[in-house]
């Protein structure tokens, strides 16, 4: 019986391709967004970012307030109009109570819903700016 000769196997060589390590280090994003550091360090640019958010939130609030004032504030004028035009006209009490009890609340709800969505969008945009997205 012939003796078995051990077969010497050489390990297989594999070629790894990819981005060199030096290029990976330079392509890495900074640990923090520049806008965030501007805000935390309270620089004039950071102050401008925060003022921009505050202005957009104030603009949304004033728009909601103006809409409500226009809609709800003109109701007394609308209720007084029939009596001003015709002194013998009956009192519009049922119409007044129906408008105040039923008609105003959906308008207020819609304006409030619009305002909340607008404020959240402003904050989301600001967060995206600060985080660099």
C-alpha positions in Angstrom: 0.0 0.0 0.0 1.5 3.2 -1.0 1.9 5.9 1.6 -0.3 8.9 1.3 1.5 12.0 0.5 0.2 15.2 2.2 -1.1 17.7 -0.3 0.1 21.1 0.5 -2.7 23.6 -0.1 -1.9 27.2 -0.4 -4.5 29.6 1.0 -6.6 31.3 -1.5 -5.7 34.9 -2.1 -8.6 37.4 -2.2 -8.4 40.9 -3.3 -10.4 43.4 -1.3 -11.5 46.5 -3.0 -13.0 49.6 -1.5 -12.4 53.1 -0.5 -8.9 53.6 1.0 -8.8 54.4 4.7 -7.4 57.8 4.3 -10.3 58.8 2.0 -12.8 57.4 4.5 -11.5 59.6 7.2 -11.8 62.8 5.2 -15.3 62.0 3.9 -16.7 61.5 7.4 -19.2 64.3 8.3 -18.4 66.4 11.3 -19.7 65.2 14.7 -22.1 68.1 15.0 -23.9 70.4 12.5 -22.4 73.9 12.3 -25.8 75.5 12.9 -26.2 73.6 16.2 -22.9 74.8 17.4 -23.7 78.4 16.3 -26.9 78.3 18.4 -25.3 76.6 21.5 -22.4 79.0 21.4 -24.8 81.9 21.1 -23.1 83.6 18.2 -24.8 86.2 16.1 -25.5 83.6 13.4 -27.1 81.4 16.0 -29.2 84.3 17.3 -30.3 84.9 13.7 -31.4 81.3 13.4 -33.5 81.5 16.6 -35.0 84.8 15.7 -36.0 83.4 12.3 -37.9 80.6 14.1 -39.5 83.0 16.4 -40.6 85.3 13.6 -42.1 82.4 11.6 -44.0 81.2 14.7 -45.2 84.8 15.5 -46.3 85.2 11.9 -48.4 82.0 12.1 -49.9 83.1 15.4 -50.8 86.5 14.2 -52.4 85.0 11.0 -54.5 82.7 13.1 -55.5 85.5 15.4 -56.4 87.8 12.5 -58.5 85.1 10.9 -60.4 84.5 14.1 -60.9 88.2 14.8 -62.2 88.7 11.3 -64.6 85.8 11.4 -65.8 86.1 15.0 -65.4 89.9 15.3 -67.7 90.6 12.4 -70.5 88.5 13.8 -72.0 91.3 16.0 -72.1 93.6 12.9 -73.9 90.9 10.9 -76.4 90.4 13.7 -77.1 94.2 14.1 -77.4 94.7 10.3 -81.0 93.6 9.9 -82.3 95.8 12.7 -80.3 98.8 11.4 -81.8 98.4 8.0 -85.4 97.8 9.1 -86.5 99.0 12.6 -89.6 96.7 12.5 -87.5 93.6 11.8 -87.8 90.9 14.4 -84.9 90.2 16.7 -82.5 87.7 15.2 -81.9 85.9 18.6 -82.3 82.3 17.3 -79.9 83.1 14.5 -77.4 84.7 16.9 -77.4 81.7 19.2 -77.2 79.2 16.4 -74.2 81.1 14.9 -72.4 81.5 18.2 -73.2 78.0 19.4 -72.7 76.0 16.3 -71.1 78.1 13.6 -68.1 79.5 15.4 -66.7 76.3 16.9 -65.9 74.6 13.6 -64.2 77.7 12.4 -62.1 78.0 15.6 -61.2 74.3 15.3 -60.1 74.7 11.7 -58.0 77.7 12.5 -56.5 76.0 15.6 -55.7 72.9 13.5 -54.1 75.0 10.8 -52.0 76.9 13.4 -50.7 73.7 15.1 -49.7 72.2 11.7 -48.0 75.4 10.7 -46.1 75.6 14.0 -45.0 72.0 13.8 -43.8 72.5 10.2 -41.9 75.6 11.3 -40.2 73.6 14.0 -39.5 70.7 11.7 -37.9 73.0 9.2 -35.8 74.7 11.9 -34.7 71.3 13.2 -33.7 70.2 9.7 -31.7 73.4 9.3 -30.0 72.9 12.7 -29.2 69.2 12.1 -28.1 69.8 8.6 -30.7 67.7 6.9 
